[in-house]
Structures are given as structure tokens and as C-alpha cells.
Amino acid sequence: MADEQTDWSAIVAAAAKAQGFTIPDAYQAGVAANLARIAVIAAAFRDRPLDDTTEPAPVFIP
């Protein structure tokens, strides 16, 4: 989903409309840029292959 063709501004506008709130014009570009960054970070996890025996950790230890 995260590529050069993704119109993050349109996604932000549609998501805000669907949730019933508005994002001031001064912040829309920043919100779109942050969403694009999040997509790049998420891709690192999304694209990592997991085998069928992978289980979640039972306890989070930082």
C-alpha cells in the first residue's frame, strides 16, 4: 500500500470524513506525511515472512 502512487492526502481526508471530524488545512499535509511514514515503518513488519509455527511471545519483556 505504501508507494509513490498513494495519495495520502485523499486517504486522510476520507478517513476524517468517515469519522466525522475535520483536520484544519494547516495540519493536513503534516498528517498525510506522518501517515506515509507510518506505512513505511509498517511495511518492514508486513513484509517479513513468518512460518506457520511462529507464536506470539507470552510476556512482553523490553
N, C-alpha and C positions, 0 to 999 in steps of 0.2 A: 504493500500500500504506500509506503514512503518512497517516492521517487520524484524526479524533476517535473513530472506531469501532474502531480497532486495539487489541487487548488485549495490550500489550507484556509484561505480567507473565506471561501464559499462554505467549507465544512464548518468553520467557526460560526458563521452567520446562520447556517441551517440548524446547528446544534443549539445555539442561543434561542432561536425562534421556537424550536421544538420544546425547549424547557421553559419558555415563557419569560425570558429576560432579555435585556438589551446590553450590549457591550458598547461603551462610548467610543466614538470614532477614534479618539486619541489612543485607545488601547488595542484596537482590533488588530493592527499589524503586529504588535508585540505578542498578543495571544496566539496568532497564527504562527509566528516564528517559534514560540515555545512548543506548540503542538507538533511542528515539524521536527524539532529537536527530540521530543519525546518519542516520536515514531522511529527516529534513527536509533535511539537507545533501545527501544523495544525490539527492533529488528535483530539485534545481537542475541536476544533470548529466543525470539520466534524462530530464527534460522538455525538454531543449534539442534542437532538431531538427538533424540532420546530413544533409547531402546525400550522394548516392551517391558523390561523388568525394573525400570527406574521407578523408585518410590520416593515420595516426599520425606524430608527429614522430620522425625517425630518431635524434635525440640529445636528451637532456634537458639543458636549459640553464636553471638557476634565474634 
